[in-house]
Amino acid sequence: WKLATPDSYRSVANQFGVGKSTVGVAVMQVANAIVELLLSKVVTLGNVQVIIDGFAAMGFPNCGGAIDGTHIPILGPDHQGSQYINRKGYFSMVLQALVDRKGRFTNINVGWPGKVHDARVFRNSGLFRRLQEGIYFPDHKITVGDVEMPIVILGDPAYLLMP
């Protein structure tokens, strides 16, 4: 209930006849279960060829996804709160997302404080490591003119041009 509504812990506790701390424990248990059991089934690369074909239809050949970071507003934490104030002046955590042409998540990284730049989040992500090791995408190259082009990811200037 808490994850699906904007209700406070107190409101949820009153509605279900339990204490606020019980609501907090239940929310953490559900969140952990979502991460452990569902995340890898819901946020997955899937069929790379379908993703590539979708971007190609939009005019971006051999594209495996689009990437960017966004700020998820949070309540200011008691510990190291200034690290969570983003450049727009509110408390947040950074969510980095790689999406297909329909905006469906194919990879996410969340949890960095709002003050952290997208480039740092990317460089410290599992996605970056797998891309560097050449194991995230299959070895699928096309020839454009006389240049071989591997699968690429579209991103803003925070995501450096890399092999």
DSSP file with accessible surface (Angstrom, degrees, kcal/mol):
  #  RESIDUE AA STRUCTURE BP1 BP2  ACC     N-H-->O    O-->H-N    N-H-->O    O-->H-N    TCO  KAPPA ALPHA  PHI   PSI    X-CA   Y-CA   Z-CA
    1    1 A W    >>        0   0  145      0, 0.0     4,-1.0     0, 0.0     3,-0.5   0.000 360.0 360.0 360.0 -46.3    0.0    0.0    0.0
    2    2 A K  T 34  +     0   0   49      1,-0.2     3,-0.5     2,-0.2     5,-0.1   0.894 360.0  49.3 -61.1 -40.0    2.7    2.4    1.0
    3    3 A L  T 34 S+     0   0  104      1,-0.2    -1,-0.2     3,-0.1    24,-0.0   0.742 113.7  46.8 -73.1 -20.4    4.6    2.0   -2.3
    4    4 A A  T <4 S+     0   0   91     -3,-0.5    -1,-0.2     2,-0.0    -2,-0.2   0.546 113.7  44.5 -98.5  -9.0    1.5    2.5   -4.4
    5    5 A T  S  < S-     0   0   34     -4,-1.0     0, 0.0    -3,-0.5     0, 0.0  -0.904  76.7-122.5-132.4 162.2    0.1    5.6   -2.6
    6    6 A P        +     0   0  129      0, 0.0    -4,-0.1     0, 0.0    -3,-0.1   0.312  67.2 134.0 -85.0  11.2    1.5    8.9   -1.3
    7    7 A D        -     0   0   45     -6,-0.2    -2,-0.1     1,-0.1     2,-0.1  -0.259  57.8-114.5 -61.2 150.5    0.2    8.1    2.1
    8    8 A S     >  -     0   0   63      1,-0.1     4,-2.5     4,-0.0     5,-0.2  -0.318  25.9-108.1 -76.8 164.5    2.4    8.7    5.1
    9    9 A Y  H  > S+     0   0   88      1,-0.2     4,-2.7     2,-0.2     5,-0.2   0.901 122.6  53.2 -58.9 -41.2    3.7    5.9    7.3
   10   10 A R  H  > S+     0   0  146      2,-0.2     4,-2.5     1,-0.2    -1,-0.2   0.924 108.7  48.6 -61.3 -44.6    1.3    7.1   10.0
   11   11 A S  H  > S+     0   0   43      2,-0.2     4,-2.3     1,-0.2    -2,-0.2   0.924 113.4  46.5 -62.8 -44.2   -1.7    7.0    7.7
   12   12 A V  H  X S+     0   0    9     -4,-2.5     4,-2.0     2,-0.2    -2,-0.2   0.920 111.6  52.2 -64.7 -41.9   -0.8    3.5    6.5
   13   13 A A  H  X>S+     0   0    3     -4,-2.7     5,-2.2    -5,-0.2     4,-0.9   0.932 111.6  46.1 -60.0 -44.7   -0.3    2.3   10.0
   14   14 A N  H  <5S+     0   0  120     -4,-2.5     3,-0.4     1,-0.2    -1,-0.2   0.895 110.4  53.6 -64.4 -41.3   -3.7    3.7   11.1
   15   15 A Q  H  <5S+     0   0  102     -4,-2.3    -1,-0.2     1,-0.2    -2,-0.2   0.858 119.4  33.1 -63.2 -36.1   -5.4    2.1    8.1
   16   16 A F  H  <5S-     0   0  112     -4,-2.0    -1,-0.2    -5,-0.1    -2,-0.2   0.371 108.7-117.2-104.9   2.5   -4.1   -1.3    8.8
   17   17 A G  T  <5S+     0   0   69     -4,-0.9     2,-0.3    -3,-0.4    -3,-0.2   0.865  74.7 113.0  68.5  36.5   -4.0   -1.1   12.6
   18   18 A V      < -     0   0   63     -5,-2.2    -1,-0.2    -6,-0.2    -2,-0.1  -0.832  69.7 -88.6-129.2 173.3   -0.3   -1.5   13.1
   19   19 A G     >  -     0   0   36     -2,-0.3     4,-1.8     1,-0.1     3,-0.2  -0.381  33.8-114.0 -80.5 160.7    2.6    0.7   14.3
   20   20 A K  H  > S+     0   0  101      1,-0.2     4,-2.4     2,-0.2     5,-0.1   0.882 117.9  55.1 -59.3 -39.7    4.6    3.1   12.1
   21   21 A S  H  > S+     0   0   94      1,-0.2     4,-2.4     2,-0.2    -1,-0.2   0.871 104.3  54.0 -65.3 -33.3    7.7    0.9   12.6
   22   22 A T  H  > S+     0   0   74      2,-0.2     4,-2.6     1,-0.2    -1,-0.2   0.910 107.8  50.2 -65.2 -40.5    5.8   -2.1   11.4
   23   23 A V  H  X S+     0   0    9     -4,-1.8     4,-2.8     2,-0.2    -2,-0.2   0.935 109.8  51.4 -61.2 -45.0    5.0   -0.3    8.2
   24   24 A G  H  X S+     0   0   18     -4,-2.4     4,-2.1     1,-0.2    -2,-0.2   0.914 111.0  47.1 -58.7 -44.2    8.6    0.7    7.8
   25   25 A V  H  X S+     0   0   83     -4,-2.4     4,-2.4     2,-0.2    -1,-0.2   0.932 112.8  49.5 -63.6 -44.5    9.8   -3.0    8.2
   26   26 A A  H  X S+     0   0   43     -4,-2.6     4,-2.6     1,-0.2     5,-0.2   0.911 109.2  51.8 -62.9 -41.8    7.1   -4.2    5.8
   27   27 A V  H  X S+     0   0   19     -4,-2.8     4,-2.8     1,-0.2    -1,-0.2   0.933 111.2  47.5 -60.8 -44.4    8.1   -1.6    3.2
   28   28 A M  H  X S+     0   0  107     -4,-2.1     4,-2.7    -5,-0.2    -2,-0.2   0.904 111.3  51.0 -65.5 -39.0   11.8   -2.6    3.4
   29   29 A Q  H  X S+     0   0  128     -4,-2.4     4,-2.2     2,-0.2    -2,-0.2   0.923 112.9  45.5 -64.3 -42.6   10.9   -6.3    3.1
   30   30 A V  H  X S+     0   0   74     -4,-2.6     4,-2.6     2,-0.2    -2,-0.2   0.932 113.0  50.1 -66.5 -44.4    8.8   -5.7    0.0
   31   31 A A  H  X S+     0   0   32     -4,-2.8     4,-2.4    -5,-0.2    -2,-0.2   0.924 111.8  48.1 -60.8 -43.9   11.5   -3.5   -1.5
   32   32 A N  H  X S+     0   0   80     -4,-2.7     4,-2.9     1,-0.2     5,-0.2   0.905 111.1  50.7 -63.9 -40.1   14.1   -6.1   -0.9
   33   33 A A  H  X>S+     0   0   41     -4,-2.2     4,-3.0    -5,-0.2     5,-0.7   0.909 109.1  51.7 -64.2 -40.2   11.9   -8.8   -2.4
   34   34 A I  I  X>S+     0   0   74     -4,-2.6     5,-2.1     3,-0.2     4,-1.5   0.944 114.0  43.5 -60.7 -46.3   11.3   -6.7   -5.5
   35   35 A V  I  <5S+     0   0   87     -4,-2.4     5,-0.5     3,-0.2    -2,-0.2   0.944 120.7  39.9 -65.1 -47.0   15.1   -6.2   -5.9
   36   36 A E  I  <5S+     0   0  143     -4,-2.9    -2,-0.2    -5,-0.2    -1,-0.2   0.885 130.6  22.4 -73.1 -38.0   16.0   -9.8   -5.2
   37   37 A L  I  <5S+     0   0  109     -4,-3.0    -3,-0.2    -5,-0.2    -2,-0.2   0.795 130.9  26.9-103.2 -33.3   13.2  -11.6   -7.0
   38   38 A L  I >X<S+     0   0   88     -4,-1.5     4,-2.1    -5,-0.7     3,-1.1   0.787  98.2  75.5-104.9 -32.9   11.7   -9.3   -9.7
   39   39 A L  H 3><S+     0   0   63     -5,-2.1     4,-2.9     1,-0.3     3,-0.3   0.912  98.5  47.0 -53.3 -48.7   14.3   -6.8  -10.8
   40   40 A S  H 34 S+     0   0   88     -5,-0.5    -1,-0.3     1,-0.2    -2,-0.1   0.720 115.9  47.3 -69.8 -17.4   16.3   -9.2  -13.0
   41   41 A K  H <4 S+     0   0  156     -3,-1.1    -1,-0.2    -4,-0.1    -2,-0.2   0.753 121.3  33.9 -90.0 -27.5   13.1  -10.5  -14.6
   42   42 A V  H  < S+     0   0  106     -4,-2.1     2,-1.0    -3,-0.3    -2,-0.2   0.855 116.5  51.1 -95.7 -44.3   11.6   -7.1  -15.3
   43   43 A V  S  < S+     0   0   26     -4,-2.9     2,-0.3    -5,-0.3    -1,-0.2  -0.799  81.0 135.9 -99.4  95.1   14.6   -5.0  -16.1
   44   44 A T        -     0   0   76     -2,-1.0    63,-0.1    61,-0.6    -3,-0.1  -0.979  62.8-123.3-142.3 151.8   16.4   -7.0  -18.7
   45   45 A L        +     0   0   29     -2,-0.3     6,-0.1     1,-0.2    -1,-0.1   0.897  49.3 175.6 -63.6 -40.2   18.1   -6.4  -22.0
   46   46 A G        +     0   0   51     60,-0.1     2,-0.9    -3,-0.1    -1,-0.2  -0.377  52.6   1.3  71.6-147.3   15.9   -8.9  -23.8
   47   47 A N     >  -     0   0  101      1,-0.2     4,-1.7    -2,-0.1     3,-0.3  -0.647  61.2-166.3 -83.3 106.8   16.2   -9.4  -27.6
   48   48 A V  H  > S+     0   0   19     -2,-0.9     4,-2.9     1,-0.2     5,-0.2   0.872  85.7  57.6 -62.8 -37.9   18.9   -7.1  -28.8
   49   49 A Q  H  > S+     0   0   80      1,-0.2     4,-2.8     2,-0.2    -1,-0.2   0.897 104.9  50.9 -63.4 -37.4   18.0   -7.4  -32.4
   50   50 A V  H  > S+     0   0   83     -3,-0.3     4,-2.2     2,-0.2    -1,-0.2   0.915 111.8  48.2 -64.4 -40.6   14.5   -6.1  -31.7
   51   51 A I  H  X S+     0   0   12     -4,-1.7     4,-2.2     2,-0.2     5,-0.2   0.944 113.0  47.5 -64.0 -46.8   16.0   -3.1  -29.9
   52   52 A I  H  X S+     0   0    7     -4,-2.9     4,-2.5     1,-0.2    11,-0.4   0.926 112.3  49.3 -61.2 -45.5   18.4   -2.4  -32.7
   53   53 A D  H  X S+     0   0   89     -4,-2.8     4,-2.1    -5,-0.2    -1,-0.2   0.893 109.3  53.4 -62.3 -38.7   15.6   -2.7  -35.3
   54   54 A G  H  X S+     0   0    7     -4,-2.2     4,-0.7    -5,-0.2    -1,-0.2   0.925 112.4  42.5 -63.3 -45.0   13.4   -0.3  -33.3
   55   55 A F  H ><>S+     0   0    8     -4,-2.2     5,-2.6     8,-0.3     3,-0.8   0.873 110.6  57.1 -69.3 -36.1   16.1    2.4  -33.1
   56   56 A A  H ><5S+     0   0   47     -4,-2.5     3,-1.7     1,-0.3    -2,-0.2   0.900 101.7  56.2 -61.1 -38.2   16.9    1.8  -36.8
   57   57 A A  H 3<5S+     0   0   88     -4,-2.1    -1,-0.3     1,-0.3    -2,-0.2   0.762 106.7  51.0 -65.2 -22.1   13.3    2.5  -37.7
   58   58 A M  T <<5S-     0   0  102     -3,-0.8    -1,-0.3    -4,-0.7    -2,-0.2   0.416 130.3 -95.9 -92.5  -2.3   13.7    5.9  -35.9
   59   59 A G  T < 5S+     0   0   57     -3,-1.7    -3,-0.2    -4,-0.3    -2,-0.1   0.584  92.9 113.5 100.6  11.2   16.9    6.7  -37.9
   60   60 A F    > < -     0   0   91     -5,-2.6     3,-0.9    -8,-0.1    -2,-0.2  -0.827  55.1-152.7-116.8  93.2   19.6    5.4  -35.4
   61   61 A P  T 3  S+     0   0   65      0, 0.0    91,-0.2     0, 0.0    -8,-0.1  -0.328  71.2   2.5 -69.7 144.3   21.3    2.4  -36.9
   62   62 A N  T 3  S+     0   0    4      1,-0.2    90,-2.4   -10,-0.2     2,-0.5   0.810  87.5 156.7  54.8  38.6   22.9   -0.3  -34.7
   63   63 A C  E <   -a  152   0A   0     -3,-0.9    -8,-0.3   -11,-0.4    -1,-0.2  -0.837  29.6-171.5 -99.9 127.6   21.7    1.4  -31.5
   64   64 A G  E     -     0   0A   0     88,-3.3     2,-0.3    -2,-0.5    89,-0.2   0.391  62.3 -47.4 -96.2  -1.2   21.3   -0.7  -28.4
   65   65 A G  E     -a  153   0A   0     87,-0.6    89,-2.7   -14,-0.1     2,-0.4  -0.866  49.5 -96.2 156.6 172.1   19.6    2.0  -26.2
   66   66 A A  E     -aB 154  99A  29     33,-2.0    33,-2.6    -2,-0.3     2,-0.4  -0.967  36.4-161.0-120.6 140.3   19.5    5.5  -24.9
   67   67 A I  E     +aB 155  98A  10     87,-3.0    89,-0.5    -2,-0.4     2,-0.3  -0.926  20.9 140.3-127.4 144.7   20.9    6.4  -21.5
   68   68 A D  E     - B   0  97A  75     29,-1.6    29,-2.8    -2,-0.4     2,-0.3  -0.960  38.0-116.8-166.4 168.5   20.5    9.2  -19.0
   69   69 A G  E     - B   0  96A  14     -2,-0.3     2,-0.3    27,-0.2    27,-0.2  -0.819  25.1-173.6-110.6 152.2   20.3   10.0  -15.4
   70   70 A T  E     - B   0  95A  74     25,-2.4    25,-3.0    -2,-0.3     2,-0.5  -0.960  24.5-115.7-140.5 159.0   17.4   11.5  -13.5
   71   71 A H  E     - B   0  94A  35     -2,-0.3    23,-0.2    23,-0.2    20,-0.0  -0.867  16.7-156.5-103.2 126.2   16.8   12.7  -10.0
   72   72 A I  E     - B   0  93A  73     21,-3.2    21,-1.9    -2,-0.5    42,-0.1  -0.889  26.7-124.0 -97.5 115.7   14.3   10.9   -7.7
   73   73 A P  E     + B   0  92A  93      0, 0.0     2,-0.3     0, 0.0    19,-0.3  -0.340  37.9 174.1 -62.4 138.4   13.2   13.4   -5.0
   74   74 A I        -     0   0   56     17,-1.8     2,-0.3    10,-0.1    17,-0.2  -0.906  38.6 -93.4-135.2 166.2   13.8   12.1   -1.4
   75   75 A L        -     0   0  164     -2,-0.3    17,-0.0     1,-0.1     0, 0.0  -0.638  58.6 -93.3 -75.8 141.8   13.4   13.4    2.1
   76   76 A G        -     0   0   34     -2,-0.3    -1,-0.1     1,-0.1     5,-0.1  -0.370  43.1-128.9 -60.1 124.9   16.7   14.8    3.3
   77   77 A P        -     0   0   46      0, 0.0     4,-0.2     0, 0.0     7,-0.1  -0.390   6.6-130.3 -74.1 154.9   18.7   12.2    5.2
   78   78 A D  S    S+     0   0  179      2,-0.1     2,-0.5    -2,-0.1     3,-0.4   0.836  93.1  64.2 -70.1 -34.5   20.1   12.9    8.7
   79   79 A H  S    S-     0   0  142      1,-0.2    -1,-0.1     2,-0.1     0, 0.0  -0.826 124.4 -15.1 -99.7 125.5   23.6   11.7    7.7
   80   80 A Q  S >  S+     0   0  120     -2,-0.5     3,-1.4     1,-0.1     4,-0.4   0.852  76.9 166.1  54.0  42.4   25.5   13.5    5.0
   81   81 A G  G >   +     0   0   16     -3,-0.4     3,-1.7     1,-0.3     4,-0.3   0.830  65.2  64.9 -57.1 -34.8   22.4   15.4    3.8
   82   82 A S  G >  S+     0   0   73      1,-0.3     3,-1.1     2,-0.2    -1,-0.3   0.793  92.8  63.0 -64.3 -24.0   24.4   17.9    1.8
   83   83 A Q  G <  S+     0   0   71     -3,-1.4    32,-2.2     1,-0.2    33,-0.3   0.715 100.3  54.3 -70.2 -19.1   25.6   15.1   -0.6
   84   84 A Y  G <  S+     0   0   46     -3,-1.7     8,-2.7    -4,-0.4     2,-0.7   0.440  80.7 102.2 -97.1  -0.6   22.0   14.5   -1.6
   85   85 A I  B <   -D   91   0B  67     -3,-1.1     6,-0.2    -4,-0.3     2,-0.0  -0.746  63.7-152.4 -85.3 117.7   21.2   18.1   -2.6
   86   86 A N    >   -     0   0    8      4,-2.7     3,-2.2    -2,-0.7    29,-0.2  -0.187  33.2 -87.7 -84.2-179.0   21.3   18.2   -6.4
   87   87 A R  T 3  S+     0   0  206     27,-0.4    -1,-0.1     1,-0.3    28,-0.1   0.683 126.7  57.8 -66.2 -16.3   22.2   21.1   -8.7
   88   88 A K  T 3  S-     0   0  145      2,-0.2    -1,-0.3     0, 0.0     3,-0.1   0.456 119.6-108.2 -93.1  -1.4   18.6   22.2   -8.7
   89   89 A G  S <  S+     0   0   58     -3,-2.2     2,-0.3     1,-0.3    -2,-0.1   0.561  80.1 105.4  94.1  10.5   18.6   22.5   -4.9
   90   90 A Y  S    S-     0   0   91     24,-0.1    -4,-2.7    -6,-0.0    -1,-0.3  -0.849  75.1 -96.3-122.1 161.1   16.5   19.7   -3.7
   91   91 A F  B     +D   85   0B  72     -2,-0.3   -17,-1.8   -17,-0.2     2,-0.3  -0.537  59.1 147.3 -73.4 132.8   17.3   16.3   -2.0
   92   92 A S  E     -B   73   0A   0     -8,-2.7    22,-2.2   -19,-0.3     2,-0.4  -0.983  43.1-131.7-157.6 166.6   17.5   13.4   -4.5
   93   93 A M  E     -BC  72 113A  57    -21,-1.9   -21,-3.2    -2,-0.3     2,-0.4  -0.937  35.7-115.9-118.1 149.1   19.0   10.1   -5.5
   94   94 A V  E     -BC  71 112A   0     18,-3.0    17,-1.3    -2,-0.4    18,-0.8  -0.715  22.8-165.8 -90.4 132.0   20.3    9.6   -9.0
   95   95 A L  E     -BC  70 110A  26    -25,-3.0   -25,-2.4    -2,-0.4     2,-0.5  -0.983   4.7-162.9-112.7 118.9   18.6    6.9  -11.2
   96   96 A Q  E     -BC  69 109A   0     13,-3.3    13,-2.0    -2,-0.5     2,-0.4  -0.906  14.8-174.1 -99.5 130.5   20.6    6.0  -14.3
   97   97 A A  E     -BC  68 108A  14    -29,-2.8   -29,-1.6    -2,-0.5     2,-0.5  -0.989  23.2-161.1-132.2 136.2   18.5    4.2  -16.9
   98   98 A L  E     -BC  67 107A   0      9,-2.9     8,-3.3    -2,-0.4     9,-1.5  -0.960  28.7-176.8-106.2 128.0   19.3    2.6  -20.3
   99   99 A V  E     -BC  66 105A  32    -33,-2.6   -33,-2.0    -2,-0.5     6,-0.2  -0.887  24.4-123.6-127.4 158.9   16.0    2.2  -22.3
  100  100 A D    >   -     0   0   13      4,-2.0     3,-2.2    -2,-0.3   -34,-0.1  -0.229  53.0 -80.9 -85.1-174.7   14.9    0.8  -25.6
  101  101 A R  T 3  S+     0   0  115      1,-0.3    -1,-0.1   -50,-0.2   -50,-0.0   0.730 131.8  53.7 -66.6 -18.4   13.1    2.9  -28.2
  102  102 A K  T 3  S-     0   0  124      2,-0.1    -1,-0.3     0, 0.0     0, 0.0   0.382 120.7-106.2 -94.3   4.2    9.8    2.6  -26.3
  103  103 A G    <   +     0   0   47     -3,-2.2     2,-0.4     1,-0.3    -2,-0.1   0.604  69.4 148.9  82.7  12.5   11.3    3.9  -23.1
  104  104 A R        -     0   0  131      1,-0.1    -4,-2.0     2,-0.0    -1,-0.3  -0.653  53.4-109.2 -82.1 134.4   11.3    0.4  -21.4
  105  105 A F  E     +C   99   0A  97     -2,-0.4   -61,-0.6    -6,-0.2    -6,-0.2  -0.392  40.9 167.5 -63.1 130.9   14.2   -0.1  -18.9
  106  106 A T  E    S+     0   0A   6     -8,-3.3     2,-0.3     1,-0.5    -7,-0.2   0.482  75.5   8.1-115.1 -15.2   16.8   -2.5  -20.1
  107  107 A N  E     -C   98   0A  17     -9,-1.5    -9,-2.9   -63,-0.1    -1,-0.5  -0.911  67.6-175.2-161.3 138.4   19.3   -1.5  -17.3
  108  108 A I  E     -C   97   0A  50     -2,-0.3     2,-0.3   -11,-0.2   -11,-0.2  -0.961  11.2-172.4-135.5 155.1   19.1    0.6  -14.2
  109  109 A N  E     +C   96   0A  32    -13,-2.0   -13,-3.3    -2,-0.3     2,-0.3  -0.947  20.1 169.7-142.1 123.0   21.5    1.9  -11.5
  110  110 A V  E     +C   95   0A  87     -2,-0.3   -15,-0.2   -15,-0.2    -2,-0.0  -0.964  38.9  64.2-137.3 150.0   20.0    3.7   -8.6
  111  111 A G  E     +     0   0A  32    -17,-1.3   -16,-0.1     1,-0.4    -1,-0.1   0.238  55.2 129.7 127.3 -12.3   21.2    4.9   -5.2
  112  112 A W  E     -C   94   0A  57    -18,-0.8   -18,-3.0     1,-0.1    -1,-0.4  -0.487  66.9 -99.5 -72.1 143.7   23.9    7.6   -5.8
  113  113 A P  E >   -C   93   0A  24      0, 0.0     3,-2.0     0, 0.0   -20,-0.2  -0.251  32.7-111.6 -60.3 150.1   23.4   10.8   -3.9
  114  114 A G  T 3  S+     0   0    3    -22,-2.2   -27,-0.4     1,-0.3   -30,-0.2   0.700 113.1  64.8 -58.0 -23.5   21.9   13.7   -5.9
  115  115 A K  T 3  S+     0   0  122    -32,-2.2    -1,-0.3   -23,-0.2     2,-0.2   0.707  80.6 100.5 -74.3 -17.4   25.1   15.7   -5.9
  116  116 A V  S <  S-     0   0   12     -3,-2.0     2,-0.1   -33,-0.3    -4,-0.0  -0.486  76.1-121.5 -77.5 134.0   26.9   13.0   -7.9
  117  117 A H    >>  -     0   0  121     -2,-0.2     4,-2.0     1,-0.1     3,-0.6  -0.396  18.6-117.3 -73.1 148.8   27.3   13.8  -11.7
  118  118 A D  H 3> S+     0   0   24      1,-0.2     4,-2.7     2,-0.2     5,-0.2   0.844 113.6  59.4 -53.5 -37.8   25.9   11.4  -14.3
  119  119 A A  H 3> S+     0   0   30      1,-0.2     4,-2.5     2,-0.2    -1,-0.2   0.899 106.5  46.4 -62.1 -40.2   29.4   10.7  -15.6
  120  120 A R  H <> S+     0   0  138     -3,-0.6     4,-1.3     2,-0.2    -1,-0.2   0.908 111.4  51.5 -69.6 -40.6   30.6    9.4  -12.2
  121  121 A V  H >< S+     0   0    0     -4,-2.0     3,-0.5     1,-0.2    -2,-0.2   0.954 112.7  46.7 -59.2 -47.4   27.4    7.2  -11.8
  122  122 A F  H >< S+     0   0   17     -4,-2.7     3,-2.0     1,-0.2     6,-0.5   0.941 109.1  52.8 -61.1 -48.9   28.0    5.7  -15.2
  123  123 A R  H 3< S+     0   0  115     -4,-2.5    -1,-0.2     1,-0.3    -2,-0.2   0.732 113.8  44.7 -61.7 -21.9   31.8    5.0  -14.7
  124  124 A N  T << S+     0   0   78     -4,-1.3    -1,-0.3    -3,-0.5     2,-0.2   0.234  94.7 106.7-105.5  12.8   30.9    3.2  -11.4
  125  125 A S  S <> S-     0   0    1     -3,-2.0     4,-1.8    -4,-0.1     5,-0.1  -0.552  76.1-124.9 -93.5 157.4   28.0    1.2  -12.8
  126  126 A G  H  > S+     0   0   16      1,-0.2     4,-2.6     2,-0.2     5,-0.2   0.844 112.6  60.6 -64.1 -33.2   27.8   -2.5  -13.6
  127  127 A L  H  > S+     0   0    2      2,-0.2     4,-2.6     1,-0.2     5,-0.2   0.939 103.2  49.8 -59.3 -47.6   26.7   -1.5  -17.1
  128  128 A F  H  > S+     0   0   22     -6,-0.5     4,-2.8     1,-0.2     5,-0.2   0.935 111.3  49.0 -57.4 -47.0   30.0    0.4  -17.7
  129  129 A R  H  X S+     0   0  132     -4,-1.8     4,-2.1     1,-0.2    -1,-0.2   0.929 112.6  47.1 -61.1 -43.9   32.0   -2.6  -16.6
  130  130 A R  H  <>S+     0   0   88     -4,-2.6     5,-2.5     1,-0.2     6,-0.9   0.878 112.7  49.5 -67.7 -35.8   30.1   -5.0  -18.8
  131  131 A L  H ><5S+     0   0   47     -4,-2.6     3,-0.9    -5,-0.2    -1,-0.2   0.920 110.8  50.0 -66.3 -43.2   30.4   -2.6  -21.8
  132  132 A Q  H 3<5S+     0   0  105     -4,-2.8    -2,-0.2     1,-0.3    -1,-0.2   0.862 111.8  48.3 -61.6 -37.3   34.2   -2.3  -21.2
  133  133 A E  T 3<5S-     0   0  127     -4,-2.1    -1,-0.3    -5,-0.2    -2,-0.2   0.541 111.8-124.1 -80.6  -7.7   34.6   -6.1  -21.0
  134  134 A G  T < 5S+     0   0   58     -3,-0.9    -3,-0.2    -4,-0.5    -2,-0.1   0.757  81.2 111.0  72.6  26.4   32.5   -6.4  -24.2
  135  135 A I      < +     0   0  106     -5,-2.5    -4,-0.2    -6,-0.2    -5,-0.1   0.441  55.0  71.8-113.3   0.0   30.0   -8.7  -22.6
  136  136 A Y  S    S+     0   0   27     -6,-0.9    -5,-0.1     1,-0.1    -1,-0.1   0.944 104.1  29.6 -81.2 -49.3   26.8   -6.6  -22.5
  137  137 A F  S    S-     0   0   25     -7,-0.2    -1,-0.1    -6,-0.1   -73,-0.0  -0.809  90.9-106.8-105.3 152.7   26.0   -6.5  -26.2
  138  138 A P        -     0   0   73      0, 0.0     2,-1.7     0, 0.0    13,-0.3  -0.300  46.5 -91.7 -68.3 162.4   26.7   -9.2  -28.7
  139  139 A D        +     0   0  140     11,-0.1     2,-0.5    -5,-0.0    -4,-0.0  -0.603  68.6 154.1 -77.2  88.3   29.5   -8.5  -31.2
  140  140 A H        +     0   0   57     -2,-1.7     2,-0.3   -78,-0.1    11,-0.3  -0.927  14.2 172.7-125.1 103.5   27.2   -7.1  -33.9
  141  141 A K        -     0   0   98     -2,-0.5     2,-0.3     9,-0.2     7,-0.1  -0.850  13.0-165.1-113.4 149.6   28.8   -4.6  -36.2
  142  142 A I  E     -E  149   0C  50      7,-2.3     7,-3.8    -2,-0.3     2,-0.6  -0.865  23.7-118.3-122.7 162.9   27.5   -2.9  -39.3
  143  143 A T  E     -E  148   0C  96     -2,-0.3     2,-0.6     5,-0.2     5,-0.2  -0.903  23.5-173.6-106.5 123.8   29.4   -1.1  -42.0
  144  144 A V  E >  S-E  147   0C  74      3,-3.1     3,-2.2    -2,-0.6     2,-0.6  -0.969  72.4 -40.8-115.9 112.6   28.6    2.5  -42.6
  145  145 A G  T 3  S-     0   0   75     -2,-0.6    -2,-0.0     1,-0.3     0, 0.0  -0.593 125.2 -32.7  66.2-115.9   30.5    3.8  -45.6
  146  146 A D  T 3  S+     0   0  153     -2,-0.6     2,-0.4    -3,-0.1    -1,-0.3   0.101 119.8  99.4-119.5  22.0   33.8    2.1  -45.1
  147  147 A V  E <   -E  144   0C  88     -3,-2.2    -3,-3.1     2,-0.0     2,-0.5  -0.921  68.9-132.5-113.3 132.7   33.8    2.1  -41.3
  148  148 A E  E     -E  143   0C 128     -2,-0.4    -5,-0.2    -5,-0.2    -2,-0.1  -0.699  25.1-162.5 -80.2 127.6   32.7   -0.8  -39.1
  149  149 A M  E     -E  142   0C  42     -7,-3.8    -7,-2.3    -2,-0.5     3,-0.1  -0.952   2.4-154.1-117.5 120.8   30.3    0.4  -36.4
  150  150 A P        -     0   0   60      0, 0.0    -9,-0.2     0, 0.0     2,-0.1  -0.216  46.9 -65.8 -77.2 178.7   29.6   -1.6  -33.2
  151  151 A I        -     0   0   21    -11,-0.3     2,-0.3   -13,-0.3   -88,-0.2  -0.441  63.2-159.7 -63.2 134.8   26.4   -1.3  -31.3
  152  152 A V  E     -a   63   0A  50    -90,-2.4   -88,-3.3   -91,-0.2   -87,-0.6  -0.788  15.0-139.7-118.1 162.8   26.1    2.2  -29.8
  153  153 A I  E     -a   65   0A  46     -2,-0.3     2,-0.4   -90,-0.2   -87,-0.2  -0.982  19.6-133.3-120.2 134.2   24.3    3.8  -26.9
  154  154 A L  E     +a   66   0A  57    -89,-2.7   -87,-3.0    -2,-0.4     2,-0.3  -0.726  41.4 146.4 -87.4 133.0   22.8    7.3  -27.3
  155  155 A G  E     -a   67   0A  43     -2,-0.4   -87,-0.1   -89,-0.2    -2,-0.0  -0.983  45.7 -98.0-157.5 167.0   23.5    9.7  -24.4
  156  156 A D    >   -     0   0   59    -89,-0.5     3,-2.3    -2,-0.3   -89,-0.0  -0.130  61.2 -76.4 -79.4-177.9   24.1   13.3  -23.6
  157  157 A P  T 3  S+     0   0  123      0, 0.0     4,-0.1     0, 0.0    -1,-0.1   0.675 123.7  73.9 -61.3 -13.8   27.7   14.8  -23.0
  158  158 A A  T 3  S+     0   0   14      1,-0.2     2,-0.9     2,-0.1   -36,-0.1   0.773  88.8  67.5 -66.7 -22.5   27.9   13.2  -19.5
  159  159 A Y  S <  S-     0   0   25     -3,-2.3    -1,-0.2   -92,-0.1    -4,-0.1  -0.838  92.1-138.4-103.9  99.2   28.4    9.9  -21.4
  160  160 A L        -     0   0   99     -2,-0.9     2,-0.5     1,-0.1    -2,-0.1  -0.123  22.4 -99.3 -59.9 150.3   31.7   10.2  -23.1
  161  161 A L        +     0   0  180     -4,-0.1    -1,-0.1     0, 0.0     0, 0.0  -0.568  61.5 162.2 -69.4 117.9   32.3    9.0  -26.6
  162  162 A M              0   0   54     -2,-0.5    -3,-0.0    -3,-0.1     0, 0.0  -0.943 360.0 360.0-136.8 160.3   34.0    5.6  -26.0
  163  163 A P              0   0  157      0, 0.0   -11,-0.0     0, 0.0     0, 0.0  -0.336 360.0 360.0 -65.3 360.0   34.7    2.4  -28.0
